[in-house]
Amino acid sequence: MKALVVRGGWDGHSPVEATDAFLPFLRSSGFAVDVSDTLEVYDSSLSDYGLVLQCWSDGELTDEQFGHLEAAVRAGTGLAGWHGGLVDAFRHSRGYVRMVGGQFVAHPGDFVEHRVEIVSTHPVVAGLSGFTVRTEQYWVLTDGLNDVHATTTFAPEDPWHAPLTVPAVWTRRWGAGRVFACTLGHFPADLAVPQVRTVVERGLLWAAGRA
């Protein structure tokens, strides 16, 4: 199976370093990996790929590029990513946001210590327990059709008057395709946290139908 890694956009999310950390895993899992540092790879059909790992924060997709990506996912190509590289990408494209199933809006408090709670027995989180991290805590708007596997809760403080729980890890189906999203991963060190690393590796396999 072929995997495509698409990386770039805002340098603050270390797209090259972060994705480089997962290339050995993909190759050892049997993927032939292509890497693109430009969105031009979306200018043509992606039907040859079983998985697209995207790490591209901000940026703009043309309608044609989105059409190729969406057609591939709808036909069975997996789409996976973390943090801004997936859920804060191409926010002008409503079709893209709808396909991914969520969109980053804010991370109040910047880098804060917070809990990530496991809330399902799905293969991407099976056997894992909740854990604490100190990094950006993403507040996201999400689709009710997502299958949520981990959550994080914001403490009540002005202007919020009660605790607020949002998804931190979810999966969803899009046609014949699978989408995996993890909101953690601002720094490469966040992705090296054992639980996060495990969830992402499993998520990549799940999105490719290899779980």
Secondary structure, DSSP 8 states (H G I E B T S, - for coil): -EEEEEEEE-GGG-HHHHHHTTHHHHHHTT-EEEEESSGGGGGS--TT-SEEEEEEEB----HHHHHHHHHHHHHT-EEEEEHHHHHTB-TT-HHHHHHHTEEEEE-TTSEEEEEEEE----TTTTT---EEEEEE--EEEE-TTSEEEEEEEE---TT--S-EEEEEEEEEEETTEEEEEE---SSHHHHHSHHHHHHHHHHHHHHTT--
